[in-house]
Amino acid sequence: MEFVGAARNGREALELHEKLRPTLVTMDLTMPEMDGGECVAHLVKRDPSIKILVISALADKVTAIDAIEKGASGFLCKPFTDRQLNEALRKLVGG
Amino acid sequence: MKTESEINVFVNGVLHYFNTTVQQTAECGTPHLAIGRYPDVSDYTGMIKISGKRTGMVFFTAPKGMLSVMLMRMQETDMSHDNLCDLVGEIANTLSGNARRDFGHQFNISVPSVVHGRGSPVEYPEKTRPIIVPIEWRTYHARLVVCLD
């Protein structure tokens, strides 16, 4: 896995995606300007094969289900250990 | 007035946060009501506005040394002011966001705002009874302040 870039909000993430075309994105939900949920929907519309792991402190089921329905491939609740993050990422890239 | 079980949501959140991120146990002292309208803030303070079914504010305030050691425990090498601000905002965000598991999805949280410096102009929101949760980790003292209607 190679790290290619980081964005501070959903709008920046869309711009970076246009330039970098990553295969995997980790996405927070609570962000200024454009939140993660809206950004996930845009990214999946633009690139249906993209894998998005939503990482959020919002620990309720409604939020997780909403993220998956918008097109996220997985949901990881903060706080998490390195091992939990690695496992979640491996699951996504492993198919 | 918040019930004991509501405050326990945040206390448990603090304990879980430290156990998971820095893999060391923190201790929470007895939660108590704040006195006055201005909190005694430490070096860095992350604040989250709460809206929706409940309104108010949650903030986490901690000394620079504590946040720096936390970053080290997370294998971070960047101890810059920006990274300390990010961490204190992230802690406030995580502790507030995790509370949605118990308060429900209409417990809306804002993006974090961060202030730097002791004596920063922070005020408790009106019509709330702020409750302070003292936090001890290693030799450091931090506080989580929960102000809900």
gemmi code that builds the backbone of each chain (N, CA, C; Angstrom):
import gemmi

chains = {
    "A": [
        ("MET", (0.839, -1.196, 0.000), (0.000, 0.000, 0.000), (0.878, 1.252, 0.000)),
        ("GLU", (0.541, 2.191, -0.821), (1.311, 3.433, -0.863), (0.390, 4.617, -0.563)),
        ("PHE", (0.821, 5.452, 0.385), (0.045, 6.641, 0.733), (0.268, 7.717, -0.335)),
        ("VAL", (-0.811, 8.233, -0.909), (-0.623, 9.200, -1.994), (-1.095, 10.620, -1.656)),
        ("GLY", (-1.925, 10.783, -0.640), (-2.350, 12.142, -0.329), (-3.383, 12.202, 0.778)),
        ("ALA", (-3.553, 13.419, 1.331), (-4.530, 13.630, 2.409), (-5.270, 14.935, 2.159)),
        ("ALA", (-6.543, 14.953, 2.484), (-7.364, 16.155, 2.315), (-7.950, 16.554, 3.660)),
        ("ARG", (-8.258, 17.838, 3.809), (-8.781, 18.325, 5.089), (-10.302, 18.370, 5.132)),
        ("ASN", (-10.939, 18.214, 3.979), (-12.402, 18.196, 3.961), (-12.884, 17.496, 2.683)),
        ("GLY", (-14.182, 17.335, 2.558), (-14.728, 16.587, 1.429), (-14.439, 17.232, 0.084)),
        ("ARG", (-14.476, 18.551, 0.051), (-14.234, 19.255, -1.222), (-12.784, 19.016, -1.700)),
        ("GLU", (-11.858, 19.133, -0.752), (-10.452, 18.868, -1.098), (-10.268, 17.416, -1.529)),
        ("ALA", (-10.998, 16.518, -0.882), (-10.879, 15.086, -1.215), (-11.315, 14.844, -2.668)),
        ("LEU", (-12.364, 15.518, -3.094), (-12.831, 15.351, -4.482), (-11.777, 15.864, -5.470)),
        ("GLU", (-11.171, 17.001, -5.120), (-10.130, 17.563, -5.993), (-8.919, 16.634, -6.076)),
        ("LEU", (-8.518, 16.114, -4.917), (-7.356, 15.208, -4.890), (-7.646, 13.912, -5.642)),
        ("HIS", (-8.862, 13.433, -5.503), (-9.224, 12.191, -6.201), (-9.100, 12.355, -7.708)),
        ("GLU", (-9.486, 13.524, -8.181), (-9.397, 13.814, -9.621), (-7.946, 13.703, -10.111)),
        ("LYS", (-7.019, 14.197, -9.266), (-5.600, 14.181, -9.652), (-4.952, 12.812, -9.431)),
        ("LEU", (-5.278, 12.182, -8.309), (-4.504, 11.004, -7.882), (-5.154, 9.665, -8.195)),
        ("ARG", (-6.462, 9.649, -8.338), (-7.208, 8.425, -8.618), (-6.801, 7.254, -7.698)),
        ("PRO", (-6.926, 7.414, -6.405), (-6.539, 6.320, -5.499), (-7.512, 5.141, -5.600)),
        ("THR", (-7.026, 3.967, -5.250), (-7.909, 2.790, -5.259), (-8.616, 2.629, -3.922)),
        ("LEU", (-8.022, 3.234, -2.879), (-8.579, 3.093, -1.527), (-8.559, 4.461, -0.838)),
        ("VAL", (-9.664, 4.778, -0.183), (-9.765, 6.063, 0.525), (-10.250, 5.799, 1.945)),
        ("THR", (-9.618, 6.457, 2.934), (-10.204, 6.469, 4.281), (-10.882, 7.829, 4.447)),
        ("MET", (-12.065, 7.808, 5.005), (-12.886, 9.030, 5.020), (-13.505, 9.278, 6.386)),
        ("ASP", (-13.252, 10.450, 6.940), (-13.949, 10.850, 8.167), (-15.334, 11.367, 7.763)),
        ("LEU", (-16.251, 11.456, 8.711), (-17.587, 11.963, 8.372), (-17.762, 13.417, 8.775)),
        ("THR", (-17.302, 13.764, 9.986), (-17.505, 15.129, 10.476), (-16.375, 16.020, 9.969)),
        ("MET", (-16.666, 16.756, 8.904), (-15.648, 17.637, 8.306), (-16.304, 18.938, 7.869)),
        ("PRO", (-15.527, 20.024, 7.826), (-16.087, 21.296, 7.357), (-16.286, 21.281, 5.846)),
        ("GLU", (-17.057, 22.231, 5.357), (-17.324, 22.475, 3.918), (-18.154, 21.366, 3.268)),
        ("MET", (-17.601, 20.167, 3.153), (-18.402, 19.048, 2.656), (-18.146, 17.860, 3.568)),
        ("ASP", (-19.216, 17.279, 4.143), (-18.975, 16.182, 5.088), (-18.647, 14.887, 4.348)),
        ("GLY", (-18.207, 13.909, 5.128), (-17.733, 12.665, 4.542), (-18.814, 11.889, 3.803)),
        ("GLY", (-20.037, 11.920, 4.328), (-21.128, 11.172, 3.692), (-21.388, 11.673, 2.271)),
        ("GLU", (-21.446, 12.977, 2.129), (-21.683, 13.580, 0.814), (-20.515, 13.264, -0.126)),
        ("CYS", (-19.318, 13.332, 0.425), (-18.126, 13.068, -0.379), (-18.092, 11.613, -0.853)),
        ("VAL", (-18.470, 10.689, 0.032), (-18.524, 9.267, -0.353), (-19.455, 9.095, -1.550)),
        ("ALA", (-20.626, 9.691, -1.471), (-21.610, 9.560, -2.558), (-21.039, 10.084, -3.879)),
        ("HIS", (-20.345, 11.228, -3.833), (-19.737, 11.798, -5.048), (-18.655, 10.869, -5.609)),
        ("LEU", (-17.804, 10.371, -4.718), (-16.678, 9.538, -5.174), (-17.171, 8.241, -5.815)),
        ("VAL", (-18.174, 7.637, -5.204), (-18.683, 6.363, -5.729), (-19.377, 6.580, -7.080)),
        ("LYS", (-20.040, 7.718, -7.210), (-20.693, 8.041, -8.491), (-19.630, 8.213, -9.593)),
        ("ARG", (-18.520, 8.853, -9.206), (-17.451, 9.125, -10.159), (-16.658, 7.852, -10.482)),
        ("ASP", (-16.431, 7.029, -9.455), (-15.606, 5.827, -9.623), (-16.237, 4.671, -8.837)),
        ("PRO", (-17.130, 3.916, -9.476), (-17.848, 2.850, -8.754), (-16.934, 1.759, -8.195)),
        ("SER", (-15.697, 1.651, -8.681), (-14.819, 0.581, -8.181), (-14.002, 1.024, -6.956)),
        ("ILE", (-14.115, 2.286, -6.572), (-13.294, 2.790, -5.464), (-13.703, 2.116, -4.146)),
        ("LYS", (-12.702, 1.872, -3.299), (-12.970, 1.303, -1.968), (-12.835, 2.426, -0.946)),
        ("ILE", (-13.866, 2.596, -0.151), (-13.840, 3.674, 0.851), (-14.092, 3.092, 2.241)),
        ("LEU", (-13.136, 3.324, 3.121), (-13.309, 2.939, 4.523), (-13.673, 4.199, 5.304)),
        ("VAL", (-14.893, 4.240, 5.790), (-15.305, 5.384, 6.606), (-14.803, 5.170, 8.029)),
        ("ILE", (-14.104, 6.174, 8.534), (-13.562, 6.116, 9.898), (-14.172, 7.276, 10.665)),
        ("SER", (-14.989, 6.947, 11.642), (-15.708, 8.025, 12.321), (-15.872, 7.743, 13.803)),
        ("ALA", (-16.004, 8.824, 14.562), (-16.302, 8.698, 15.993), (-17.800, 8.491, 16.210)),
        ("LEU", (-18.600, 8.722, 15.180), (-20.056, 8.623, 15.319), (-20.427, 7.151, 15.436)),
        ("ALA", (-20.697, 6.732, 16.666), (-20.720, 5.304, 16.964), (-22.102, 4.667, 16.885)),
        ("ASP", (-23.093, 5.370, 16.367), (-24.434, 4.785, 16.310), (-24.635, 4.018, 15.005)),
        ("LYS", (-25.543, 3.042, 15.050), (-25.780, 2.171, 13.888), (-26.325, 2.943, 12.697)),
        ("VAL", (-27.185, 3.924, 12.958), (-27.803, 4.691, 11.860), (-26.725, 5.323, 10.987)),
        ("THR", (-25.705, 5.877, 11.628), (-24.619, 6.531, 10.880), (-23.845, 5.519, 10.046)),
        ("ALA", (-23.545, 4.371, 10.624), (-22.790, 3.341, 9.888), (-23.602, 2.845, 8.693)),
        ("ILE", (-24.865, 2.592, 8.904), (-25.727, 2.094, 7.813), (-25.831, 3.146, 6.708)),
        ("ASP", (-25.980, 4.399, 7.103), (-26.077, 5.491, 6.129), (-24.813, 5.568, 5.265)),
        ("ALA", (-23.645, 5.405, 5.906), (-22.380, 5.459, 5.153), (-22.295, 4.319, 4.152)),
        ("ILE", (-22.702, 3.137, 4.573), (-22.670, 1.970, 3.670), (-23.655, 2.187, 2.519)),
        ("GLU", (-24.831, 2.715, 2.841), (-25.836, 2.952, 1.783), (-25.367, 4.006, 0.777)),
        ("LYS", (-24.516, 4.909, 1.227), (-23.993, 5.935, 0.303), (-22.871, 5.372, -0.572)),
        ("GLY", (-22.399, 4.170, -0.230), (-21.390, 3.532, -1.085), (-20.088, 3.172, -0.411)),
        ("ALA", (-19.974, 3.442, 0.903), (-18.739, 3.063, 1.601), (-18.603, 1.543, 1.616)),
        ("SER", (-17.355, 1.078, 1.592), (-17.107, -0.365, 1.583), (-16.954, -0.915, 2.997)),
        ("GLY", (-16.657, -0.041, 3.943), (-16.487, -0.481, 5.324), (-16.613, 0.683, 6.280)),
        ("PHE", (-16.745, 0.362, 7.566), (-16.909, 1.397, 8.596), (-16.076, 0.997, 9.799)),
        ("LEU", (-15.216, 1.903, 10.252), (-14.391, 1.656, 11.433), (-14.640, 2.780, 12.427)),
        ("CYS", (-14.981, 2.386, 13.647), (-15.305, 3.397, 14.656), (-14.044, 3.823, 15.420)),
        ("LYS", (-13.883, 5.130, 15.588), (-12.791, 5.648, 16.431), (-13.184, 5.477, 17.899)),
        ("PRO", (-12.276, 5.271, 18.800), (-10.846, 5.089, 18.569), (-10.554, 3.653, 18.134)),
        ("PHE", (-9.422, 3.460, 17.481), (-9.066, 2.116, 17.010), (-7.563, 1.908, 17.201)),
        ("THR", (-7.174, 0.654, 17.207), (-5.745, 0.337, 17.316), (-5.167, 0.231, 15.900)),
        ("ASP", (-3.848, 0.244, 15.797), (-3.201, 0.059, 14.498), (-3.644, -1.256, 13.868)),
        ("ARG", (-3.723, -2.266, 14.722), (-4.094, -3.593, 14.226), (-5.506, -3.581, 13.629)),
        ("GLN", (-6.434, -2.930, 14.305), (-7.813, -2.861, 13.790), (-7.858, -2.127, 12.449)),
        ("LEU", (-7.060, -1.056, 12.334), (-7.031, -0.310, 11.072), (-6.431, -1.174, 9.953)),
        ("ASN", (-5.321, -1.830, 10.265), (-4.683, -2.680, 9.251), (-5.623, -3.786, 8.781)),
        ("GLU", (-6.315, -4.397, 9.732), (-7.253, -5.475, 9.371), (-8.364, -4.955, 8.472)),
        ("ALA", (-8.899, -3.787, 8.830), (-9.991, -3.208, 8.025), (-9.517, -2.877, 6.612)),
        ("LEU", (-8.302, -2.341, 6.496), (-7.768, -2.003, 5.171), (-7.481, -3.269, 4.354)),
        ("ARG", (-6.914, -4.272, 5.021), (-6.600, -5.523, 4.311), (-7.864, -6.174, 3.773)),
        ("LYS", (-8.924, -6.113, 4.576), (-10.199, -6.705, 4.141), (-10.646, -6.045, 2.832)),
        ("LEU", (-10.489, -4.739, 2.759), (-10.960, -4.018, 1.571), (-10.094, -4.295, 0.341)),
        ("VAL", (-8.794, -4.272, 0.522), (-7.936, -4.473, -0.662), (-7.891, -5.954, -1.045)),
        ("GLY", (-8.168, -6.817, -0.053), (-8.183, -8.259, -0.349), (-9.466, -8.686, -1.026)),
        ("GLY", (-10.457, -7.797, -1.067), (-11.711, -8.098, -1.744), (-12.727, -8.712, -0.830)),
    ],
    "B": [
        ("MET", (-30.849, 18.509, 34.209), (-29.811, 17.862, 35.015), (-29.486, 16.492, 34.425)),
        ("LYS", (-28.239, 16.242, 34.255), (-27.849, 14.964, 33.679), (-27.889, 13.877, 34.751)),
        ("THR", (-28.192, 12.696, 34.306), (-28.188, 11.591, 35.248), (-26.774, 11.029, 35.333)),
        ("GLU", (-26.577, 10.207, 36.346), (-25.270, 9.576, 36.528), (-24.923, 8.713, 35.317)),
        ("SER", (-25.955, 8.046, 34.779), (-25.682, 7.150, 33.637), (-25.237, 7.945, 32.412)),
        ("GLU", (-25.753, 9.158, 32.265), (-25.326, 9.989, 31.128), (-23.859, 10.384, 31.272)),
        ("ILE", (-23.450, 10.741, 32.456), (-22.048, 11.103, 32.674), (-21.149, 9.875, 32.506)),
        ("ASN", (-21.671, 8.718, 32.916), (-20.882, 7.492, 32.759), (-20.586, 7.171, 31.307)),
        ("VAL", (-21.460, 7.592, 30.396), (-21.202, 7.414, 28.960), (-19.874, 8.088, 28.606)),
        ("PHE", (-19.675, 9.284, 29.109), (-18.458, 10.039, 28.796), (-17.247, 9.485, 29.567)),
        ("VAL", (-17.465, 9.108, 30.821), (-16.365, 8.530, 31.611), (-15.865, 7.256, 30.916)),
        ("ASN", (-16.798, 6.395, 30.524), (-16.403, 5.153, 29.843), (-15.713, 5.455, 28.518)),
        ("GLY", (-16.173, 6.516, 27.849), (-15.548, 6.926, 26.589), (-14.093, 7.336, 26.797)),
        ("VAL", (-13.836, 8.072, 27.866), (-12.456, 8.500, 28.178), (-11.574, 7.277, 28.427)),
        ("LEU", (-12.058, 6.350, 29.263), (-11.255, 5.164, 29.600), (-10.964, 4.338, 28.352)),
        ("HIS", (-11.974, 4.175, 27.515), (-11.805, 3.395, 26.280), (-10.824, 4.098, 25.338)),
        ("TYR", (-10.918, 5.422, 25.263), (-10.043, 6.181, 24.364), (-8.568, 5.961, 24.727)),
        ("PHE", (-8.261, 6.101, 26.009), (-6.854, 5.952, 26.429), (-6.380, 4.506, 26.272)),
        ("ASN", (-7.221, 3.569, 26.653), (-6.822, 2.160, 26.518), (-6.517, 1.799, 25.070)),
        ("THR", (-7.272, 2.395, 24.148), (-7.135, 2.021, 22.739), (-6.008, 2.786, 22.056)),
        ("THR", (-5.951, 4.080, 22.242), (-5.020, 4.885, 21.447), (-3.601, 4.898, 22.018)),
        ("VAL", (-3.473, 5.057, 23.333), (-2.126, 5.089, 23.909), (-1.830, 3.806, 24.677)),
        ("GLN", (-2.815, 2.939, 24.711), (-2.693, 1.615, 25.331), (-2.163, 1.683, 26.757)),
        ("GLN", (-2.658, 2.672, 27.479), (-2.397, 2.792, 28.900), (-3.689, 3.274, 29.555)),
        ("THR", (-3.834, 2.888, 30.806), (-5.070, 3.230, 31.502), (-5.025, 4.661, 32.042)),
        ("ALA", (-6.114, 5.349, 31.831), (-6.295, 6.661, 32.479), (-7.267, 6.462, 33.640)),
        ("GLU", (-7.254, 7.395, 34.564), (-8.208, 7.310, 35.669), (-9.078, 8.551, 35.675)),
        ("CYS", (-10.350, 8.344, 35.895), (-11.274, 9.480, 35.994), (-11.629, 9.698, 37.455)),
        ("GLY", (-11.513, 10.929, 37.909), (-11.926, 11.274, 39.264), (-13.436, 11.428, 39.334)),
        ("THR", (-13.908, 11.820, 40.487), (-15.351, 11.982, 40.669), (-15.858, 13.190, 39.878)),
        ("PRO", (-16.829, 12.974, 38.999), (-17.394, 14.122, 38.258), (-18.050, 15.106, 39.226)),
        ("HIS", (-17.890, 16.402, 38.956), (-18.491, 17.404, 39.841), (-18.975, 18.610, 39.040)),
        ("LEU", (-19.895, 19.330, 39.627), (-20.434, 20.524, 38.963), (-19.385, 21.631, 38.903)),
        ("ALA", (-19.365, 22.330, 37.765), (-18.436, 23.452, 37.626), (-18.979, 24.659, 38.386)),
        ("ILE", (-18.073, 25.490, 38.842), (-18.464, 26.720, 39.536), (-18.095, 27.909, 38.649)),
        ("GLY", (-18.992, 28.850, 38.516), (-18.722, 30.036, 37.697), (-19.058, 29.796, 36.238)),
        ("ARG", (-18.790, 30.796, 35.409), (-19.160, 30.713, 33.997), (-17.961, 30.454, 33.080)),
        ("TYR", (-16.765, 30.553, 33.672), (-15.571, 30.409, 32.842), (-14.745, 29.207, 33.287)),
        ("PRO", (-14.550, 28.255, 32.408), (-13.768, 27.077, 32.789), (-12.283, 27.390, 32.895)),
        ("ASP", (-11.625, 26.636, 33.736), (-10.178, 26.767, 33.899), (-9.531, 25.902, 32.815)),
        ("VAL", (-9.159, 26.528, 31.687), (-8.662, 25.731, 30.567), (-7.144, 25.560, 30.645)),
        ("SER", (-6.683, 24.451, 30.102), (-5.256, 24.122, 30.096), (-4.619, 24.637, 28.799)),
        ("ASP", (-3.461, 24.071, 28.418), (-2.733, 24.596, 27.259), (-3.519, 24.476, 25.945)),
        ("TYR", (-4.174, 23.327, 25.776), (-4.933, 23.098, 24.536), (-6.337, 22.622, 24.893)),
        ("THR", (-7.326, 23.173, 24.188), (-8.719, 22.816, 24.467), (-9.458, 22.564, 23.154)),
        ("GLY", (-10.063, 21.395, 23.054), (-10.881, 21.061, 21.880), (-12.350, 21.138, 22.272)),
        ("MET", (-13.139, 21.836, 21.453), (-14.544, 22.063, 21.810), (-15.477, 21.561, 20.707)),
        ("ILE", (-16.559, 20.929, 21.135), (-17.559, 20.406, 20.203), (-18.916, 20.977, 20.601)),
        ("LYS", (-19.600, 21.595, 19.654), (-20.964, 22.068, 19.936), (-21.936, 20.914, 19.693)),
        ("ILE", (-22.899, 20.806, 20.595), (-23.904, 19.752, 20.470), (-25.221, 20.392, 20.060)),
        ("SER", (-25.877, 19.795, 19.071), (-27.192, 20.294, 18.649), (-28.092, 19.102, 18.358)),
        ("GLY", (-29.362, 19.408, 18.053), (-30.321, 18.338, 17.784), (-31.163, 18.063, 19.004)),
        ("LYS", (-31.272, 16.795, 19.353), (-32.127, 16.404, 20.474), (-31.621, 16.998, 21.791)),
        ("ARG", (-30.307, 17.152, 21.903), (-29.709, 17.814, 23.060), (-28.885, 18.993, 22.556)),
        ("THR", (-28.718, 19.990, 23.396), (-27.863, 21.112, 22.995), (-26.831, 21.368, 24.083)),
        ("GLY", (-25.741, 21.971, 23.683), (-24.698, 22.296, 24.648), (-23.321, 22.194, 24.056)),
        ("MET", (-22.386, 21.784, 24.857), (-20.994, 21.741, 24.427), (-20.248, 20.672, 25.228)),
        ("VAL", (-19.287, 20.065, 24.550), (-18.382, 19.128, 25.232), (-16.984, 19.633, 24.958)),
        ("PHE", (-16.161, 19.758, 25.974), (-14.783, 20.094, 25.663), (-13.769, 19.329, 26.494)),
        ("PHE", (-12.624, 19.131, 25.856), (-11.526, 18.395, 26.463), (-10.341, 19.344, 26.527)),
        ("THR", (-9.777, 19.502, 27.716), (-8.663, 20.447, 27.880), (-7.492, 19.724, 28.550)),
        ("ALA", (-6.281, 19.918, 27.990), (-5.130, 19.139, 28.463), (-3.849, 19.957, 28.309)),
        ("PRO", (-2.825, 19.634, 29.144), (-1.544, 20.334, 29.023), (-0.747, 19.830, 27.816)),
        ("LYS", (0.141, 20.685, 27.343), (0.961, 20.374, 26.175), (1.763, 19.079, 26.364)),
        ("GLY", (2.352, 18.926, 27.570), (3.175, 17.743, 27.837), (2.386, 16.458, 27.677)),
        ("MET", (1.174, 16.462, 28.156), (0.343, 15.261, 28.069), (0.050, 14.904, 26.617)),
        ("LEU", (-0.322, 15.922, 25.835), (-0.649, 15.677, 24.425), (0.593, 15.218, 23.661)),
        ("SER", (1.751, 15.783, 24.002), (2.991, 15.387, 23.327), (3.310, 13.924, 23.606)),
        ("VAL", (3.160, 13.519, 24.869), (3.453, 12.123, 25.210), (2.425, 11.188, 24.557)),
        ("MET", (1.200, 11.634, 24.472), (0.187, 10.820, 23.784), (0.577, 10.606, 22.319)),
        ("LEU", (1.039, 11.688, 21.674), (1.473, 11.549, 20.270), (2.625, 10.545, 20.156)),
        ("MET", (3.572, 10.639, 21.098), (4.699, 9.688, 21.071), (4.200, 8.263, 21.201)),
        ("ARG", (3.253, 8.045, 22.115), (2.710, 6.702, 22.316), (1.989, 6.207, 21.054)),
        ("MET", (1.541, 7.134, 20.235), (0.861, 6.765, 18.970), (1.868, 6.653, 17.818)),
        ("GLN", (3.153, 6.671, 18.161), (4.238, 6.546, 17.163), (4.338, 7.758, 16.244)),
        ("GLU", (3.787, 8.888, 16.702), (3.897, 10.115, 15.904), (5.236, 10.785, 16.184)),
        ("THR", (5.844, 11.351, 15.174), (7.104, 12.063, 15.388), (6.910, 13.582, 15.287)),
        ("ASP", (5.782, 13.996, 14.764), (5.492, 15.420, 14.586), (4.804, 15.968, 15.850)),
        ("MET", (5.547, 16.732, 16.633), (5.001, 17.293, 17.888), (4.687, 18.782, 17.713)),
        ("SER", (4.425, 19.194, 16.500), (4.205, 20.606, 16.225), (2.910, 21.114, 16.873)),
        ("HIS", (2.826, 22.407, 16.953), (1.617, 23.053, 17.493), (0.373, 22.580, 16.706)),
        ("ASP", (0.490, 22.512, 15.392), (-0.651, 22.092, 14.564), (-1.094, 20.671, 14.905)),
        ("ASN", (-0.121, 19.806, 15.127), (-0.474, 18.424, 15.427), (-1.083, 18.287, 16.824)),
        ("LEU", (-0.624, 19.128, 17.759), (-1.213, 19.124, 19.103), (-2.652, 19.633, 19.043)),
        ("CYS", (-2.881, 20.647, 18.203), (-4.246, 21.156, 18.008), (-5.133, 20.067, 17.398)),
        ("ASP", (-4.590, 19.376, 16.387), (-5.356, 18.297, 15.753), (-5.730, 17.224, 16.774)),
        ("LEU", (-4.767, 16.872, 17.633), (-5.025, 15.800, 18.601), (-6.101, 16.204, 19.601)),
        ("VAL", (-6.005, 17.401, 20.145), (-6.979, 17.787, 21.179), (-8.390, 17.903, 20.564)),
        ("GLY", (-8.447, 18.354, 19.309), (-9.738, 18.405, 18.598), (-10.265, 17.008, 18.320)),
        ("GLU", (-9.350, 16.129, 17.974), (-9.720, 14.747, 17.667), (-10.251, 14.028, 18.914)),
        ("ILE", (-9.631, 14.289, 20.059), (-10.099, 13.660, 21.302), (-11.512, 14.152, 21.632)),
        ("ALA", (-11.723, 15.460, 21.535), (-13.058, 16.012, 21.811), (-14.085, 15.429, 20.844)),
        ("ASN", (-13.683, 15.319, 19.578), (-14.569, 14.762, 18.545), (-14.914, 13.304, 18.846)),
        ("THR", (-13.918, 12.532, 19.209), (-14.138, 11.096, 19.441), (-15.013, 10.864, 20.672)),
        ("LEU", (-14.727, 11.588, 21.751), (-15.501, 11.393, 22.978), (-16.962, 11.820, 22.778)),
        ("SER", (-17.175, 12.878, 22.008), (-18.554, 13.335, 21.738), (-19.257, 12.395, 20.760)),
        ("GLY", (-18.537, 12.009, 19.705), (-19.131, 11.143, 18.686), (-19.504, 9.785, 19.230)),
        ("ASN", (-18.639, 9.247, 20.087), (-18.929, 7.936, 20.682), (-20.199, 7.973, 21.538)),
        ("ALA", (-20.508, 9.139, 22.083), (-21.689, 9.261, 22.940), (-22.984, 9.014, 22.163)),
        ("ARG", (-22.906, 9.118, 20.825), (-24.113, 8.865, 20.016), (-24.592, 7.429, 20.141)),
        ("ARG", (-23.682, 6.528, 20.523), (-24.091, 5.134, 20.703), (-25.206, 5.078, 21.760)),
        ("ASP", (-25.122, 5.943, 22.770), (-26.120, 5.944, 23.838), (-27.161, 7.038, 23.674)),
        ("PHE", (-26.773, 8.186, 23.124), (-27.705, 9.315, 23.027), (-28.523, 9.285, 21.734)),
        ("GLY", (-28.088, 8.480, 20.767), (-28.836, 8.381, 19.516), (-28.306, 9.302, 18.437)),
        ("HIS", (-28.741, 9.055, 17.197), (-28.140, 9.771, 16.059), (-28.601, 11.225, 15.956)),
        ("GLN", (-29.566, 11.617, 16.788), (-29.966, 13.032, 16.782), (-29.118, 13.868, 17.751)),
        ("PHE", (-28.108, 13.235, 18.300), (-27.114, 13.945, 19.122), (-26.036, 14.413, 18.144)),
        ("ASN", (-26.257, 15.608, 17.587), (-25.387, 16.085, 16.501), (-24.158, 16.796, 17.056)),
        ("ILE", (-23.024, 16.490, 16.445), (-21.793, 17.140, 16.915), (-21.196, 18.004, 15.797)),
        ("SER", (-20.614, 19.116, 16.205), (-19.971, 20.020, 15.236), (-18.560, 19.533, 14.925)),
        ("VAL", (-17.936, 20.158, 13.945), (-16.503, 19.936, 13.775), (-15.811, 20.586, 14.988)),
        ("PRO", (-14.654, 20.079, 15.378), (-14.015, 20.643, 16.570), (-13.473, 22.051, 16.342)),
        ("SER", (-13.557, 22.880, 17.370), (-12.785, 24.122, 17.338), (-11.772, 24.023, 18.478)),
        ("VAL", (-10.614, 24.619, 18.263), (-9.519, 24.444, 19.220), (-9.012, 25.809, 19.670)),
        ("VAL", (-8.790, 25.954, 20.967), (-8.127, 27.161, 21.462), (-6.831, 26.756, 22.155)),
        ("HIS", (-5.872, 27.661, 22.087), (-4.553, 27.392, 22.629), (-4.228, 28.428, 23.689)),
        ("GLY", (-3.721, 27.975, 24.814), (-3.283, 28.900, 25.857), (-4.178, 28.870, 27.082)),
        ("ARG", (-3.523, 28.849, 28.246), (-4.285, 28.921, 29.495), (-4.932, 30.296, 29.589)),
        ("GLY", (-6.133, 30.328, 30.113), (-6.833, 31.603, 30.213), (-7.473, 32.035, 28.911)),
        ("SER", (-7.595, 31.112, 27.960), (-8.284, 31.442, 26.705), (-9.750, 31.768, 26.995)),
        ("PRO", (-10.329, 32.643, 26.176), (-11.701, 33.083, 26.453), (-12.741, 32.013, 26.098)),
        ("VAL", (-12.917, 31.079, 26.996), (-13.926, 30.030, 26.805), (-15.004, 30.241, 27.859)),
        ("GLU", (-16.261, 30.118, 27.439), (-17.363, 30.329, 28.380), (-18.316, 29.145, 28.299)),
        ("TYR", (-18.838, 28.736, 29.448), (-19.842, 27.675, 29.417), (-21.089, 28.193, 28.702)),
        ("PRO", (-21.758, 27.346, 27.923), (-22.998, 27.805, 27.286), (-24.086, 28.073, 28.343)),
        ("GLU", (-24.970, 29.005, 28.017), (-26.044, 29.337, 28.961), (-27.019, 28.165, 29.083)),
        ("LYS", (-27.762, 28.162, 30.160), (-28.796, 27.156, 30.429), (-28.241, 25.732, 30.498)),
        ("THR", (-26.992, 25.616, 30.852), (-26.451, 24.273, 31.063), (-25.807, 24.232, 32.438)),
        ("ARG", (-25.701, 23.035, 32.980), (-24.982, 22.859, 34.249), (-23.750, 22.024, 33.928)),
        ("PRO", (-22.631, 22.693, 33.715), (-21.441, 21.965, 33.275), (-20.936, 20.981, 34.336)),
        ("ILE", (-20.598, 19.803, 33.885), (-20.034, 18.797, 34.782), (-18.603, 18.503, 34.346)),
        ("ILE", (-17.705, 18.561, 35.309), (-16.281, 18.340, 35.028), (-15.915, 16.902, 35.386)),
        ("VAL", (-15.280, 16.233, 34.433), (-14.744, 14.890, 34.699), (-13.216, 15.017, 34.752)),
        ("PRO", (-12.616, 14.934, 35.944), (-11.151, 15.028, 36.029), (-10.512, 13.749, 35.466)),
        ("ILE", (-9.435, 13.936, 34.714), (-8.757, 12.794, 34.093), (-7.286, 12.818, 34.513)),
        ("GLU", (-6.799, 11.674, 34.954), (-5.380, 11.564, 35.291), (-4.751, 10.491, 34.422)),
        ("TRP", (-3.639, 10.835, 33.800), (-2.905, 9.865, 32.983), (-1.417, 10.121, 33.180)),
        ("ARG", (-0.712, 9.077, 33.564), (0.698, 9.211, 33.945), (0.788, 10.300, 35.025)),
        ("THR", (1.547, 11.354, 34.808), (1.610, 12.399, 35.843), (0.766, 13.610, 35.458)),
        ("TYR", (-0.039, 13.462, 34.405), (-0.740, 14.613, 33.843), (-2.202, 14.679, 34.292)),
        ("HIS", (-2.718, 15.899, 34.258), (-4.120, 16.129, 34.621), (-4.822, 16.831, 33.457)),
        ("ALA", (-5.933, 16.267, 33.027), (-6.759, 16.878, 31.978), (-8.195, 16.895, 32.485)),
        ("ARG", (-9.068, 17.483, 31.701), (-10.464, 17.530, 32.101), (-11.367, 17.385, 30.888)),
        ("LEU", (-12.439, 16.641, 31.069), (-13.506, 16.632, 30.080), (-14.656, 17.397, 30.719)),
        ("VAL", (-15.205, 18.359, 29.997), (-16.320, 19.132, 30.543), (-17.543, 18.890, 29.661)),
        ("VAL", (-18.612, 18.446, 30.293), (-19.848, 18.129, 29.569), (-20.909, 19.142, 29.981)),
        ("CYS", (-21.368, 19.931, 29.013), (-22.391, 20.949, 29.290), (-23.590, 20.619, 28.396)),
        ("LEU", (-24.579, 19.967, 28.937), (-25.765, 19.643, 28.144), (-26.995, 20.244, 28.793)),
        ("ASP", (-28.002, 20.557, 27.979), (-29.230, 21.141, 28.526), (-29.940, 20.122, 29.392)),
    ],
}
model = gemmi.Model(1)
for chain_id, residues in chains.items():
    chain = gemmi.Chain(chain_id)
    for i, (resn, *xyz) in enumerate(residues, 1):
        res = gemmi.Residue()
        res.name, res.seqid = resn, gemmi.SeqId(i, " ")
        for name, pos in zip(("N", "CA", "C"), xyz):
            atom = gemmi.Atom()
            atom.name, atom.element = name, gemmi.Element(name[0])
            atom.pos, atom.b_iso = gemmi.Position(*pos), 0.0
            res.add_atom(atom)
        chain.add_residue(res)
    model.add_chain(chain)
structure = gemmi.Structure()
structure.add_model(model)
structure.setup_entities()
